Amino acid sequence: MGRRRKGRSVHGILLLDKPKGMTSNAALQKAKRLFQAQKAGHTGSLDPLATGMLPLCFGEATKVCNFLLDSDKCYTVRLRFGEQTDTADADGEVVQTAGTKAVTERKIRKACKQFLGEIEQVPPMYSALKKDGQRLHELARQGIEVEREARTVYIDEFELLSLEERDGLPEATLRVICSKGTYIRSLGEDLAAELDSLAHVVMLRRDWVDPYEEAELITLEALEKLAEDGYDALHTALTTAESALSDLPVVELRADLAGFIKQGNPVFHSDVPEDEPVRLRELLEDGQKRFIGMGELNADGMLAPKRLIRCD
C-alpha cells in the first residue's frame, strides 16, 4: 500500500504574478503552503530578477505541465547598453564596458529584424541547465565555464518599444514573443553585439504564456488575503487543467465510451484528427460535459487515452 500524501487534494492551475527577487521554486513552495496542497509544480523557471506570469499546476493539473512548458511566451525586457555583467543581468557585477555610438532607435529596429525566425542560441552559464549533474549557474559561481551546445529557438516578434538614457547610458525596452527555451539575457547580449556594444538585462517581465494571453494574474499578497477567508475563497484563484489545452480540438464521448477510455482502453470514434492530441469530454446524464484528459489516434486508427485526468 502506497504512502499517503500529506495535505489537501488540490487540482487546478494558478496564474501567479511572480515577484522580483524570488526564485520560481520559492514562489511555488509558498503558494503550495497556502493551499496546503499535496502536489504542485511550475511550468518553466523565471530568473529571480524577473516578474510576471508563472503558471503553477496543482494535483491532476500537473499532467498538463509539459503543454505549458512547450508554449510560446511573451516578455517585456529592458536592456542597459554599454555594460556587460557576469550574469548578463543587473544581479551580476560589471565585467566589461563598451561604446554605445551605434545604439540608436533606427539601428536597434534594424538589428531586431535579424533575429526573427529560427536562430541558434548558446545558453548562458548562469542558467539552470545541467552539465554532468551540476547546474551551470552553480559551476559559474565557482568560476568554472564549460562548453554549451547551441540550441534552435524561434523568435516570432522582437520589437523596440522605447529608448531612453539613464545615468549616461542608453536603455532600450523591447517586446519579445518566442518559443520555449529562449534565453532573453542571451538575446540581449547578441543584440548588443550587432550594435558593436555590450548590454545586460535590468528589467524582465513575462507578460503571458500561451494560451493565457489575456489572463489576469494574482500576486502572492492577494493569495495570502484569500487564504485568510478560507480554502473556498482560495480555490477561486484556480483555473482548470483543461484551460491549458484550449488550442486542442475537443472529442465528446458517450458515457459507455468514456468508461472504456478511463479504463485505459481504445475505442472507435469518428472525426479524430491524426496528427495531434485531443481533449476528451464525457457527456453526462444531466447534459453536462466533464473533461477527462487527453487522447490520440493509435496505430490501429482507434482513439486511445494519452493522459487521463482524475475527476474528484
N, C-alpha and C positions, 0 to 999 in steps of 0.2 A: 504494500500500500504506500503510495507516494506521500511525501511530507506536505502537510497543508500550509499554504502560503499565509503569511500574516497580512492583515489589512483588509480593506474593502475591495469588493469586486466592482471596479470602476471601468466602464467601457466608453470610449469616445476620443475625440481629438480637441485639444486646446490650442488655440492660435495665440501664443504668448508673444508679447512685445518685450523681447529680452533687453534688460537694462545694460548700460555701458559699465564696463569694469567687472562683469561677472562672466565666468565661463558658461558654456552651454550646459555642461553637466551639472554645475552648481544650480543653475536655474531649473533644470529638470528635477533635481532632488528636492528643491524647495517646494515646487508645485506638487510633487508626489507626496510629500509630507502633509501638505494642506489637504489633499484629497484622501490621505491615508490609504493610498492605492497599493494594491498588491504588485502590479506590474506596469512599467512605463518606459518609454524610450523616446529619444528625439530623432529628427529626420535631417541630419546634416548640421555640423557644428558652425557656429558663428564665433569669430575671434572675440576675446574679452573687450576689445576696443569697440566692436560693432554693436549696433542695436537693431531692433526690428523683428520681423516675423520668424518665429521659431516654433513650428508645429510640434506639439508633444502628443504622443499616442499612448493611450491607456488601455490596458486589458486586451480585448479582442482586436481593438483598433491597431495594435502593434503589427498585425498581419498585413496592413497596407503601408507600412513604413517605407518599403522599397519603392513604391509608386511615387511617394513624395521625394525620396532621395533622388530619383531619376528625373524629377520635374525641372522645367526651366525656372529660373529665378530672376528677379529684378532688384537692382541695387542703385542707391544714390551714394556716390563717393566723392570726397573732396581730397584732391592731391595738392601737396605743397611741393613746388618745384625748386630746384637748386640745392636740395639736401637729400642725401641717401642715409638711411639708418640701417643698423644691423638686422632689424626685424622687418624692415620695409613698411613700418607704421610708426605712429607717434609714441608707442610704448618703448621703442628702442633708442639707442644712442646714435647720434650723427657720426658717421664714419667717413663721409666724403662730401665735398661740395662741388658745384659746377655752375657755369654761367646759365643765364635764362634769356638770352637775347632773342632766341627763336620761339619763345613761349608767348605766342600771340593768338588771339581768337581765330584768325584765319588759318594759321598753321596747325593749331590743335584740331580744328574741324577736319582739315585735310588729312592729318595723321590718323585720326579716329577711323576714317573710312578704310584704311589699310588693314584694320583688324576685323572687319566684318566677314562673316562666314567661318569656315573651318580654319583654325590656327593651331600650331604646335606650341605648347606651353610647358616650361620646366617648373615643377612645383618648388616653392621656396623652402629653404632649410627650416625656417620657423613654420612648420606645418605639422599636422597630426599623422601624416603618413609614417609607416614603419619601415625600418631597414634592419634586417636580422633581429627582429623582435623588439627593437627600440624605436620610439617615436623620434622623428627628425628634430623636433624642437628640443628634445632632451639632449641629443648629440650637439646641436647648435650651441646650447648653453654651456657645453663643455669645451667649446672652441673647435669642435670637430665638424668638418664639412665632407659630405660624401656625394658621389655622383648620383644624379637623379635622372631617370628616363623621362623624356618629353612625352606628353600626352596630348591627344587631339581633343579640343573643345570647340564649341560653336558660339560665336558672338552674333546675336540677332540684331542688337542695337547698341551703339556706342555714341552718345550724343553729348556735346558740351552744353551745359545749362547756364553757366556764368563763369566769369574770370575776374578776379579782383586781387589787389595787392594787400598783403598783411605782413607787417613787420619787415617791409622791404623786399619780400619775395612774392611771386605770383602764386595764387591758389585757384585751382580750377575745380568746379563742381560738375560732375558728369553723371549721366544715367546709363546703366548697363543692363541689358537683358541677355542672358547667357544660359548655356547648358550646364548640367551638373558637372562638378569637378573643376570649375573655373576658379582660379585664384585671382581675386581683384587686386591684391597687392602686386602680384607679378605683372598683371596687365598695366598697372600704373607705372611700374618701372620700365616696361617695354615701350609704353607711350612716350615717356620722358626720353628714352634713348633715341627715338625717332626725331626728337626735337633737340638733339645734341645736349641733353641736360640730364639731370637726376631728379627723382621725386620719391615721396613716401606718402602713405595714407594718413590723413589727420582726422577723417570722419568717414564712417561707413555705416550705411543703414540698408538692411534688406527690406524692401518695400512689399514684396509679395513672393509667394511660392505657388506656382500653378498647381491646382486650379483656383486658388484662393486670391484672385487678383483684386477683388473689391471687398475683401473681408475686413471686418473690424477686429482689431487686436485688443487683448486685455493685458494690463500690467500686473506685476506681482502684487503691487499695493492694492489694486482693485480686487484681486483674487483673495487677498487677506481679509478685506472688508466683507466679501461674500461669505467667507468661511465663518465669520462671526455670526452670521444669520443661520448657519446650519448647513448640513450637507445638501438639502434640496436646493437651496439658493446657489451653492457652489456648482451644482450639477448643471445649472442653466448656462454656464460658461462653455460647456462642451458642445461640439457639433458631432455628427455621426461619422462612423468609419466610412460609410458609403459616399460621403461628400468628397472624399479624396479621389474617388473614381468617377467623377461626373463626366469625364471625357469618354468613358467606355460605353458601348451600347448596352441596352438592357434586354434580358430574356426573361419573360414571365412564365412561371411553371405552375401547373395544377398541383394540388396537394399530394397526389399519388406520385407524380414525377419528382417533386421536391423531396419526397420521402426517400426515394431511391438515391437521389443525389446526396442527401445528407448522410446516407449510409456508405458513401464512397463509390457508388455505382454509376456508370454512364447510362444515359438514356437517349432515345431517338427524339430529335426535335428539329423542326424546320427553321429557316431564317437565322441561322447562327453563322456569323462571319468566320472565314477560315484563318485569317492572319492576325487576330488579336483576341485577347481575353474579353469576357463579357461579365456584366453584373447579373447576378441571379436573384430574382424576386419570387417568393412563394405567394400564390393567390390564396388568401384566407377565406373562410366561410362567410365572414361578415363583410366581405368586399374589400378589406384592407390588403395591402401588399407589404410583405416583410422581406427585407434584404437578408440573404443567407450566405452570400460570399461571391466568389468568382469562379467562372468555368471557362472551358475552351474545347474546341473540337479535338478529338483524339485521332489516331491514325486510321481508325475504322469509320470515321465520319460521325461519331456519336458525341453528344455533349457530355463532357466529363468534368467532375469537380476539380478546380485548380487550388483554391484556398477557401475554406469554409469558415464562416463567422458564426460562433455560437450565439444563439438567441436566448437571453435570460427571460 
